[in-house]
Amino acid sequence: MDEDYEFVDRSPPSFERVNDVIKVADPKGFNPGLIVLLLVVGLLLIFLVGNYALYAYAQKTLPPRKKKPVSKKKMKKERLRQGVSAPGE
């Protein structure tokens, strides 16, 4: 099986074009995709840090929430469950 190759001493023309493209491609600044990614990550980070700051500020300054008043009927049921008789019975 003696095969004669046309490109024995050099690479095929399709690969030569690829090598030229690789050699010509010089870095010309930031990739636009990278800029968008950095912008989105930066905005997300600012949003999260701002939310945490507001949460911490609210925890310090706002008074604690008032609990809902428990109805007399529920109090009576709870006392009966615990075994304590309700007053007046």
C-alpha positions as a printed Julia matrix, in Angstrom:
89×3 Matrix{Float64}:
   0.0    0.0    0.0
   2.1    2.75  -1.26
   0.13   5.96  -1.02
   1.43   9.18  -2.5
   0.48  12.23  -0.55
   0.44  15.57  -2.26
   1.35  17.46   0.94
   4.31  15.51   2.26
   6.54  18.43   3.22
   3.86  20.98   4.15
   0.39  21.03   5.63
  -2.78  21.14   3.51
  -4.04  24.58   2.43
  -6.98  24.5    4.81
  -4.63  24.22   7.78
  -2.34  26.94   6.43
  -5.25  29.39   6.53
  -5.99  28.45  10.14
  -2.38  29.05  11.13
  -2.48  32.49   9.47
  -5.67  33.37  11.36
  -4.11  32.29  14.64
  -0.96  34.3   13.96
  -2.87  37.43  12.9
  -5.26  37.39  15.88
  -3.66  39.85  18.31
  -5.39  40.75  21.56
  -7.17  44.06  20.96
  -8.61  44.71  24.43
 -11.33  43.07  26.43
 -13.72  40.59  24.94
 -17.25  42.11  24.79
 -18.65  38.95  26.39
 -16.25  39.4   29.29
 -17.36  43.0   29.77
 -21.04  41.97  29.88
 -20.24  39.15  32.3
 -18.3   41.46  34.61
 -21.11  44.02  34.47
 -23.79  41.46  35.37
 -21.71  39.95  38.18
 -20.92  43.43  39.51
 -24.58  44.46  39.54
 -25.57  41.2   41.24
 -22.88  41.69  43.87
 -24.0   45.29  44.52
 -27.61  44.09  44.83
 -26.73  41.37  47.35
 -24.49  43.62  49.46
 -27.16  46.35  49.45
 -29.83  43.9   50.56
 -27.64  42.67  53.4
 -26.9   46.24  54.5
 -30.61  47.12  54.53
 -31.42  43.92  56.43
 -28.77  44.64  59.07
 -29.98  48.25  59.41
 -33.6   47.12  59.77
 -32.69  44.59  62.43
 -31.03  47.3   64.5
 -33.59  50.07  64.14
 -37.03  48.5   63.77
 -38.91  47.43  66.91
 -39.74  43.73  67.26
 -42.98  42.57  65.68
 -46.01  42.28  67.9
 -47.5   38.84  68.23
 -51.13  38.32  67.36
 -53.36  38.15  70.43
 -54.48  34.63  71.19
 -58.24  34.24  71.41
 -59.82  33.21  74.71
 -61.2   30.09  73.07
 -57.72  28.95  72.0
 -56.28  29.72  75.43
 -59.0   27.61  77.04
 -58.3   24.68  74.71
 -54.55  24.89  75.38
 -55.06  24.88  79.14
 -57.32  21.83  78.89
 -54.66  20.02  76.87
 -52.04  20.76  79.53
 -54.34  19.48  82.25
 -54.96  22.81  83.96
 -58.61  23.56  84.44
 -59.82  26.81  82.98
 -60.76  29.44  85.58
 -64.47  29.58  86.32
 -65.1   25.92  85.64
